[in-house]
Amino acid sequence: MANATQSKWQAERLQPAISQRLKKTMVQGELAHAYLFAGPSGSGKKALAQWLALRLFCEQPQAGEPDGTCSECQRILSGNHPDVVTAAPEGRQIKVDTIRRLKAEFTKSGVEGSQKLFIIEDAEKMTTSAANSLLKFIEEPLPGIYILLLTTNKSAVLPTIRSRTQIIELQPLPKKILQEMLDQAEIPVGLQSIALGLTDSTAQIKEWMEDDWLSQAVQAVVQWYKECGRADLIAFVTVQTTLLKVPGDREKQALILDLMALIWRDTLMVANGADEIDDLHFNDQLTMVKEIAQHYRLDQLLKVSELTLETRHLMDQNISFQNTAEQLSLRIINVLQR
């Protein structure tokens, strides 16, 4: 974010009720020592955390808002404030060594004042050892120490941690705001509707757009879907010749399975009478989806949709993407030929 005004605008735009609640809390001097911001990716957790940091350290707050021009605000915005410390996963986890480094900071006085703020991103990724190591400092807070834990899954955060923080639940963003953000990021409209069927995180969607990955994945899935829709065994071959050639790790291969489930979900919706574009995702392929939906019985399409939803379970069992997709292709064709 470029400045404090934009930070405030983002926080208020993404989570207006929570922003006003935090603002009132700050004005009244009733800020809790530990918060757990829980909400989906892209719902504004980081924007709220940054606004709170700005407001906490601003030298000249105006009407309950940080001025954005003082040296304290400028250093926070540039990520260089010595008393605002952030921790995030190294790889897939936040390990105990990371928390130990934080603990060393906890015991120090503020470098330039009496306050310190710690922001722990993806708090659900703390190992049990790391969470237990943090627990003491949440149970026995030092004066002027504040901790913000950010998570997409509060249930995965250690219960003893949750019980000692004030939990703030962030709601998913309205679709209209998500679409506006994707428009600003220049994501093609056809891919927007598909991506929003998989996530409500604009940052995640932007990542998928790198190197044209999402477009390649969608094209490959549409080709496979078209062949499955004809009950053509060539769909089995397409797994190796096309789907496997879409670059990506196992996580992105799992996303391809999600795309398969999404397009067959659209087909089932159309067969059930859905004709509103807002209810569907593969809108650029709507003509083909309608043709396939009209060609088969509802019970067949329901079974196919159920089969696509089972694929994630197979991946979780460490079955390879190729075997999972090939098996799915054969099972779909078998259902559609009945």
VOPAGU-2260 file (C-alpha; in pm, 1 decimal, decimal comma):
REM VOPAGU-2260
SITE   aa  ch    i         X         Y         Z
SITE  MET   A    0       0,0       0,0       0,0
SITE  ALA   A    1     137,3     335,3     -99,9
SITE  ASN   A    2      24,2     545,5     194,4
SITE  ALA   A    3    -175,0     554,8     515,2
SITE  THR   A    4    -484,2     697,4     344,7
SITE  GLN   A    5    -489,7     401,7     106,4
SITE  SER   A    6    -435,8     162,2     398,1
SITE  LYS   A    7    -733,5     314,0     579,6
SITE  TRP   A    8    -939,7     308,1     260,6
SITE  GLN   A    9    -860,0     -57,7     197,8
SITE  ALA   A   10    -941,7    -160,5     554,0
SITE  GLU   A   11   -1268,8      34,3     559,1
SITE  ARG   A   12   -1367,5     -83,0     213,0
SITE  LEU   A   13   -1293,3    -448,4     277,3
SITE  GLN   A   14   -1422,4    -471,4     636,0
SITE  PRO   A   15   -1614,9    -150,6     718,9
SITE  ALA   A   16   -1782,9    -270,8    1040,8
SITE  ILE   A   17   -1462,6    -413,5    1187,3
SITE  SER   A   18   -1263,8    -104,5    1088,1
SITE  GLN   A   19   -1505,9     121,3    1275,0
SITE  ARG   A   20   -1501,5    -111,7    1575,3
SITE  LEU   A   21   -1121,4    -104,1    1595,3
SITE  LYS   A   22   -1116,4     271,6    1547,2
SITE  LYS   A   23   -1355,5     317,2    1841,1
SITE  THR   A   24   -1147,4      79,3    2053,8
SITE  MET   A   25    -831,3     276,7    1979,8
SITE  VAL   A   26    -994,0     612,8    2054,4
SITE  GLN   A   27   -1121,7     479,2    2387,7
SITE  GLY   A   28    -782,0     332,9    2477,2
SITE  GLU   A   29    -927,2     -18,0    2513,8
SITE  LEU   A   30    -706,8    -211,2    2272,9
SITE  ALA   A   31    -662,7    -574,5    2380,9
SITE  HIS   A   32    -309,9    -712,5    2403,9
SITE  ALA   A   33    -378,1   -1001,7    2163,4
SITE  TYR   A   34    -611,6   -1040,1    1865,9
SITE  LEU   A   35    -683,1   -1325,1    1628,1
SITE  PHE   A   36    -796,8   -1193,5    1288,9
SITE  ALA   A   37    -972,7   -1489,7    1125,6
SITE  GLY   A   38   -1104,9   -1478,1     771,0
SITE  PRO   A   39   -1061,9   -1602,9     413,7
SITE  SER   A   40    -760,4   -1510,3     204,7
SITE  GLY   A   41    -800,8   -1163,1      64,1
SITE  SER   A   42   -1059,5   -1055,5     321,5
SITE  GLY   A   43    -846,5    -770,2     454,4
SITE  LYS   A   44    -655,5    -916,0     750,7
SITE  LYS   A   45    -324,4    -757,8     649,0
SITE  ALA   A   46    -489,5    -424,5     567,5
SITE  LEU   A   47    -645,9    -414,8     914,9
SITE  ALA   A   48    -317,3    -512,2    1078,7
SITE  GLN   A   49    -130,9    -238,0     894,6
SITE  TRP   A   50    -391,4      23,2     981,9
SITE  LEU   A   51    -371,5     -79,9    1348,3
SITE  ALA   A   52       7,8     -46,8    1339,6
SITE  LEU   A   53     -16,7     297,7    1181,8
SITE  ARG   A   54    -271,4     414,8    1435,7
SITE  LEU   A   55     -75,6     272,0    1728,1
SITE  PHE   A   56     250,9     447,6    1642,7
SITE  CYS   A   57     136,0     761,3    1459,0
SITE  GLU   A   58     277,8    1076,3    1618,4
SITE  GLN   A   59     -12,6    1299,7    1515,2
SITE  PRO   A   60    -337,2    1100,0    1470,0
SITE  GLN   A   61    -621,7    1306,6    1328,9
SITE  ALA   A   62    -986,5    1225,8    1404,6
SITE  GLY   A   63    -882,0     878,9    1515,5
SITE  GLU   A   64    -684,3     812,5    1198,7
SITE  PRO   A   65    -306,4     799,3    1136,5
SITE  ASP   A   66    -183,3    1105,3     949,6
SITE  GLY   A   67      38,6     899,2     719,4
SITE  THR   A   68     304,9    1169,5     695,3
SITE  CYS   A   69     495,5    1143,2    1023,3
SITE  SER   A   70     821,3     948,9    1037,8
SITE  GLU   A   71     657,2     665,1    1233,7
SITE  CYS   A   72     388,1     611,6     969,1
SITE  GLN   A   73     639,9     633,3     686,6
SITE  ARG   A   74     861,5     364,7     838,1
SITE  ILE   A   75     564,9     132,1     895,4
SITE  LEU   A   76     450,0     179,7     536,4
SITE  SER   A   77     799,8      99,4     411,5
SITE  GLY   A   78     828,2    -204,0     642,9
SITE  ASN   A   79    1120,6     -58,8     835,3
SITE  HIS   A   80     979,9      21,6    1179,3
SITE  PRO   A   81    1192,0    -145,6    1449,7
SITE  ASP   A   82     897,7    -189,3    1687,4
SITE  VAL   A   83     662,0    -351,5    1435,5
SITE  VAL   A   84     782,9    -710,0    1397,1
SITE  THR   A   85     629,7    -955,7    1149,2
SITE  ALA   A   86     666,3   -1334,0    1136,6
SITE  ALA   A   87     548,8   -1566,9     860,8
SITE  PRO   A   88     588,6   -1934,7     767,6
SITE  GLU   A   89     923,3   -2050,0     636,1
SITE  GLY   A   90     804,6   -2304,9     387,3
SITE  ARG   A   91     486,9   -2471,5     508,6
SITE  GLN   A   92     522,9   -2405,6     881,1
SITE  ILE   A   93     605,2   -2149,0    1144,0
SITE  LYS   A   94     864,3   -2334,1    1344,6
SITE  VAL   A   95     971,6   -2292,3    1703,5
SITE  ASP   A   96    1292,6   -2112,1    1601,1
SITE  THR   A   97    1087,9   -1833,4    1449,0
SITE  ILE   A   98     886,6   -1794,5    1769,1
SITE  ARG   A   99    1206,8   -1796,9    1974,5
SITE  ARG   A  100    1331,8   -1502,6    1773,6
SITE  LEU   A  101    1002,5   -1327,7    1845,5
SITE  LYS   A  102    1031,9   -1408,7    2215,3
SITE  ALA   A  103    1371,0   -1242,5    2222,6
SITE  GLU   A  104    1206,8    -931,3    2080,8
SITE  PHE   A  105     919,7    -955,8    2331,5
SITE  THR   A  106    1160,6    -923,2    2621,2
SITE  LYS   A  107    1317,5    -605,3    2484,5
SITE  SER   A  108    1173,2    -261,7    2541,8
SITE  GLY   A  109    1053,2     -69,0    2242,3
SITE  VAL   A  110    1352,3      57,4    2047,8
SITE  GLU   A  111    1216,0     411,1    2033,4
SITE  GLY   A  112     909,3     407,8    2256,9
SITE  SER   A  113     708,4     209,7    2508,7
SITE  GLN   A  114     514,7      -4,4    2259,0
SITE  LYS   A  115     585,0    -301,6    2036,6
SITE  LEU   A  116     352,9    -472,8    1786,8
SITE  PHE   A  117     396,6    -830,3    1663,2
SITE  ILE   A  118     210,5    -956,5    1357,4
SITE  ILE   A  119     212,5   -1332,9    1295,4
SITE  GLU   A  120      83,2   -1424,4     949,0
SITE  ASP   A  121     -73,3   -1764,8     872,9
SITE  ALA   A  122     -89,6   -1838,6    1245,1
SITE  GLU   A  123    -259,8   -2172,1    1176,9
SITE  LYS   A  124      74,6   -2292,3    1038,4
SITE  MET   A  125     250,7   -2273,6    1372,7
SITE  THR   A  126     377,6   -2611,0    1484,3
SITE  THR   A  127     248,3   -2727,7    1822,6
SITE  SER   A  128     589,2   -2656,0    1971,8
SITE  ALA   A  129     589,8   -2305,5    1825,4
SITE  ALA   A  130     236,8   -2234,2    1950,3
SITE  ASN   A  131     318,3   -2358,9    2298,9
SITE  SER   A  132     631,9   -2145,6    2300,0
SITE  LEU   A  133     423,4   -1838,3    2216,7
SITE  LEU   A  134     155,8   -1918,1    2475,3
SITE  LYS   A  135     340,3   -1787,3    2781,3
SITE  PHE   A  136     384,8   -1445,0    2626,7
SITE  ILE   A  137      16,1   -1422,5    2544,4
SITE  GLU   A  138     -79,1   -1538,6    2895,7
SITE  GLU   A  139     151,2   -1290,1    3068,6
SITE  PRO   A  140     167,6    -984,5    2841,7
SITE  LEU   A  141     421,4    -716,6    2916,0
SITE  PRO   A  142     299,5    -353,5    2921,4
SITE  GLY   A  143     285,3    -200,1    2575,1
SITE  ILE   A  144     312,9    -534,3    2394,8
SITE  TYR   A  145      46,6    -614,4    2132,1
SITE  ILE   A  146      12,2    -930,8    1924,0
SITE  LEU   A  147    -191,1    -980,2    1606,8
SITE  LEU   A  148    -240,0   -1335,1    1479,1
SITE  LEU   A  149    -373,0   -1364,0    1123,5
SITE  THR   A  150    -533,8   -1687,1    1004,6
SITE  THR   A  151    -759,1   -1831,7     737,7
SITE  ASN   A  152    -853,2   -2120,1     967,3
SITE  LYS   A  153    -901,9   -2035,4    1333,8
SITE  SER   A  154    -989,3   -2398,9    1414,1
SITE  ALA   A  155    -632,3   -2494,2    1324,4
SITE  VAL   A  156    -490,2   -2252,4    1582,2
SITE  LEU   A  157    -411,9   -2411,7    1918,5
SITE  PRO   A  158    -725,5   -2384,3    2142,9
SITE  THR   A  159    -520,1   -2244,2    2430,2
SITE  ILE   A  160    -399,9   -1964,9    2198,5
SITE  ARG   A  161    -752,6   -1893,4    2077,1
SITE  SER   A  162    -888,5   -1874,0    2431,8
SITE  ARG   A  163    -636,6   -1604,6    2523,6
SITE  THR   A  164    -694,6   -1377,2    2225,5
SITE  GLN   A  165    -983,3   -1159,9    2119,9
SITE  ILE   A  166   -1114,4   -1321,0    1802,8
SITE  ILE   A  167   -1231,6   -1096,2    1521,8
SITE  GLU   A  168   -1411,6   -1278,1    1241,2
SITE  LEU   A  169   -1370,6   -1125,2     894,2
SITE  GLN   A  170   -1642,6   -1198,1     641,7
SITE  PRO   A  171   -1573,4   -1301,9     280,7
SITE  LEU   A  172   -1567,6   -1006,0      46,6
SITE  PRO   A  173   -1879,7    -932,1    -160,4
SITE  LYS   A  174   -1847,0   -1057,0    -517,1
SITE  LYS   A  175   -1883,3    -703,2    -651,9
SITE  ILE   A  176   -1575,0    -582,8    -461,7
SITE  LEU   A  177   -1376,5    -888,4    -569,2
SITE  GLN   A  178   -1465,7    -823,6    -933,3
SITE  GLU   A  179   -1364,9    -457,6    -901,3
SITE  MET   A  180   -1028,5    -560,9    -758,3
SITE  LEU   A  181    -976,9    -811,3   -1039,7
SITE  ASP   A  182   -1072,4    -546,4   -1295,8
SITE  GLN   A  183    -806,2    -319,4   -1147,2
SITE  ALA   A  184    -557,6    -605,1   -1177,0
SITE  GLU   A  185    -661,3    -642,8   -1544,4
SITE  ILE   A  186    -771,9   -1005,8   -1506,1
SITE  PRO   A  187    -983,2   -1103,0   -1813,4
SITE  VAL   A  188   -1354,5   -1122,9   -1732,9
SITE  GLY   A  189   -1385,0   -1482,5   -1853,3
SITE  LEU   A  190   -1107,9   -1595,7   -1619,7
SITE  GLN   A  191   -1245,0   -1385,2   -1332,4
SITE  SER   A  192   -1564,5   -1587,7   -1310,2
SITE  ILE   A  193   -1370,8   -1914,3   -1317,4
SITE  ALA   A  194   -1111,6   -1805,7   -1061,0
SITE  LEU   A  195   -1380,9   -1680,6    -823,0
SITE  GLY   A  196   -1525,6   -2030,5    -828,5
SITE  LEU   A  197   -1200,8   -2150,1    -668,9
SITE  THR   A  198   -1100,8   -1871,6    -429,9
SITE  ASP   A  199   -1195,6   -1528,0    -299,0
SITE  SER   A  200    -832,0   -1419,1    -272,4
SITE  THR   A  201    -729,3   -1167,1    -537,7
SITE  ALA   A  202    -365,0   -1223,3    -444,2
SITE  GLN   A  203    -404,7   -1595,5    -514,5
SITE  ILE   A  204    -569,5   -1526,0    -849,9
SITE  LYS   A  205    -288,8   -1287,6    -948,7
SITE  GLU   A  206     -40,2   -1562,7    -865,6
SITE  TRP   A  207    -227,9   -1807,3   -1088,9
SITE  MET   A  208    -212,7   -1554,8   -1372,6
SITE  GLU   A  209     167,6   -1551,4   -1367,1
SITE  ASP   A  210     317,4   -1703,5   -1682,0
SITE  ASP   A  211     -39,1   -1741,3   -1812,3
SITE  TRP   A  212     -88,0   -2051,1   -1595,8
SITE  LEU   A  213    -461,1   -2011,4   -1530,4
SITE  SER   A  214    -539,7   -1955,8   -1896,9
SITE  GLN   A  215    -343,0   -2268,0   -1995,3
SITE  ALA   A  216    -511,8   -2474,9   -1725,7
SITE  VAL   A  217    -859,9   -2360,3   -1829,1
SITE  GLN   A  218    -793,6   -2433,3   -2197,8
SITE  ALA   A  219    -669,7   -2782,7   -2115,3
SITE  VAL   A  220    -967,6   -2858,0   -1890,3
SITE  VAL   A  221   -1214,2   -2728,3   -2151,7
SITE  GLN   A  222   -1061,2   -2957,8   -2415,7
SITE  TRP   A  223   -1082,9   -3254,5   -2176,2
SITE  TYR   A  224   -1441,7   -3163,1   -2083,5
SITE  LYS   A  225   -1547,1   -3143,0   -2448,5
SITE  GLU   A  226   -1412,3   -3493,1   -2513,5
SITE  CYS   A  227   -1569,9   -3633,5   -2197,6
SITE  GLY   A  228   -1897,2   -3468,8   -2301,5
SITE  ARG   A  229   -1888,8   -3674,7   -2622,3
SITE  ALA   A  230   -1813,5   -3984,8   -2411,6
SITE  ASP   A  231   -1498,2   -4008,9   -2623,6
SITE  LEU   A  232   -1210,6   -4222,0   -2490,6
SITE  ILE   A  233    -968,9   -3967,0   -2632,5
SITE  ALA   A  234   -1029,1   -3780,0   -2303,9
SITE  PHE   A  235    -818,4   -4050,2   -2137,0
SITE  VAL   A  236    -532,2   -3972,3   -2374,3
SITE  THR   A  237    -577,0   -3597,1   -2327,8
SITE  VAL   A  238    -475,9   -3634,2   -1963,5
SITE  GLN   A  239    -122,4   -3723,4   -2074,6
SITE  THR   A  240     -98,6   -3517,8   -2392,3
SITE  THR   A  241    -252,4   -3195,2   -2262,1
SITE  LEU   A  242    -334,3   -3181,4   -1890,7
SITE  LEU   A  243       4,2   -3313,4   -1778,1
SITE  LYS   A  244     177,2   -3051,4   -1992,7
SITE  VAL   A  245      24,3   -2764,9   -1796,6
SITE  PRO   A  246     316,9   -2657,4   -1575,2
SITE  GLY   A  247     284,6   -2670,9   -1199,6
SITE  ASP   A  248     346,6   -2862,5    -882,0
SITE  ARG   A  249     109,7   -3101,3    -705,5
SITE  GLU   A  250     -86,8   -2808,3    -561,2
SITE  LYS   A  251    -158,1   -2671,4    -908,4
SITE  GLN   A  252    -245,7   -3018,0   -1032,8
SITE  ALA   A  253    -504,4   -3032,3    -755,3
SITE  LEU   A  254    -638,7   -2699,2    -883,5
SITE  ILE   A  255    -683,4   -2855,7   -1226,6
SITE  LEU   A  256    -901,4   -3120,1   -1061,4
SITE  ASP   A  257   -1098,2   -2837,5    -900,3
SITE  LEU   A  258   -1147,1   -2681,8   -1244,1
SITE  MET   A  259   -1279,2   -3015,8   -1370,4
SITE  ALA   A  260   -1526,4   -3026,7   -1083,2
SITE  LEU   A  261   -1626,2   -2664,3   -1147,2
SITE  ILE   A  262   -1714,8   -2709,5   -1513,2
SITE  TRP   A  263   -1919,6   -3022,7   -1442,5
SITE  ARG   A  264   -2088,5   -2834,4   -1158,3
SITE  ASP   A  265   -2188,1   -2569,4   -1415,4
SITE  THR   A  266   -2325,2   -2845,4   -1637,5
SITE  LEU   A  267   -2537,4   -2984,6   -1355,9
SITE  MET   A  268   -2661,4   -2634,7   -1269,0
SITE  VAL   A  269   -2766,3   -2571,1   -1630,0
SITE  ALA   A  270   -2940,1   -2909,7   -1645,1
SITE  ASN   A  271   -3130,2   -2806,9   -1330,9
SITE  GLY   A  272   -3253,4   -2491,0   -1502,6
SITE  ALA   A  273   -2991,6   -2232,3   -1404,4
SITE  ASP   A  274   -2960,3   -1970,2   -1675,2
SITE  GLU   A  275   -2815,9   -1677,6   -1481,1
SITE  ILE   A  276   -2453,8   -1607,3   -1570,2
SITE  ASP   A  277   -2390,9   -1492,6   -1212,2
SITE  ASP   A  278   -2460,2   -1849,7   -1096,2
SITE  LEU   A  279   -2210,1   -2005,3   -1338,9
SITE  HIS   A  280   -1834,3   -1988,4   -1390,2
SITE  PHE   A  281   -1736,6   -2115,2   -1735,8
SITE  ASN   A  282   -1943,6   -1848,3   -1906,6
SITE  ASP   A  283   -1725,3   -1831,4   -2217,2
SITE  GLN   A  284   -1809,5   -2198,2   -2280,1
SITE  LEU   A  285   -2179,2   -2164,5   -2196,2
SITE  THR   A  286   -2300,6   -2281,4   -2539,9
SITE  MET   A  287   -2103,1   -2605,4   -2513,8
SITE  VAL   A  288   -2206,1   -2654,4   -2150,4
SITE  LYS   A  289   -2573,0   -2619,7   -2246,7
SITE  GLU   A  290   -2535,2   -2871,8   -2530,4
SITE  ILE   A  291   -2379,6   -3130,5   -2302,0
SITE  ALA   A  292   -2634,1   -3061,5   -2027,3
SITE  GLN   A  293   -2919,7   -3123,1   -2271,8
SITE  HIS   A  294   -2764,0   -3441,8   -2408,9
SITE  TYR   A  295   -2764,1   -3643,2   -2085,1
SITE  ARG   A  296   -3005,0   -3735,6   -1809,7
SITE  LEU   A  297   -2995,1   -3544,2   -1483,4
SITE  ASP   A  298   -2898,2   -3854,5   -1285,4
SITE  GLN   A  299   -2597,6   -3908,0   -1514,5
SITE  LEU   A  300   -2477,1   -3550,0   -1468,2
SITE  LEU   A  301   -2528,1   -3572,2   -1094,7
SITE  LYS   A  302   -2313,6   -3886,0   -1080,9
SITE  VAL   A  303   -2041,3   -3723,7   -1293,1
SITE  SER   A  304   -2037,0   -3420,7   -1064,4
SITE  GLU   A  305   -2004,5   -3648,8    -762,0
SITE  LEU   A  306   -1711,6   -3829,4    -926,1
SITE  THR   A  307   -1523,8   -3502,9    -983,6
SITE  LEU   A  308   -1568,9   -3405,5    -620,1
SITE  GLU   A  309   -1408,2   -3732,7    -508,9
SITE  THR   A  310   -1080,0   -3663,6    -687,5
SITE  ARG   A  311    -934,4   -3445,5    -411,4
SITE  HIS   A  312    -965,5   -3741,5    -174,6
SITE  LEU   A  313    -759,0   -3953,0    -413,4
SITE  MET   A  314    -487,8   -3687,1    -429,7
SITE  ASP   A  315    -485,5   -3675,6     -49,8
SITE  GLN   A  316    -410,8   -4048,9     -56,1
SITE  ASN   A  317     -96,3   -3971,1    -257,7
SITE  ILE   A  318    -234,8   -4116,9    -579,5
SITE  SER   A  319     -65,1   -3938,9    -869,2
SITE  PHE   A  320    -244,7   -3666,8   -1062,7
SITE  GLN   A  321    -213,2   -3866,2   -1384,9
SITE  ASN   A  322    -372,2   -4178,1   -1236,0
SITE  THR   A  323    -644,0   -3971,3   -1068,5
SITE  ALA   A  324    -734,3   -3781,3   -1387,0
SITE  GLU   A  325    -718,3   -4090,0   -1610,2
SITE  GLN   A  326    -936,8   -4288,4   -1371,1
SITE  LEU   A  327   -1182,8   -3998,6   -1352,9
SITE  SER   A  328   -1200,8   -3979,0   -1733,2
SITE  LEU   A  329   -1284,6   -4348,8   -1769,0
SITE  ARG   A  330   -1545,2   -4337,0   -1493,5
SITE  ILE   A  331   -1716,1   -4031,3   -1643,1
SITE  ILE   A  332   -1729,3   -4191,3   -1988,7
SITE  ASN   A  333   -1870,8   -4508,6   -1837,5
SITE  VAL   A  334   -2149,7   -4311,2   -1666,2
SITE  LEU   A  335   -2234,7   -4111,8   -1980,1
SITE  GLN   A  336   -2252,0   -4423,6   -2199,0
SITE  ARG   A  337   -2520,6   -4588,2   -1986,5
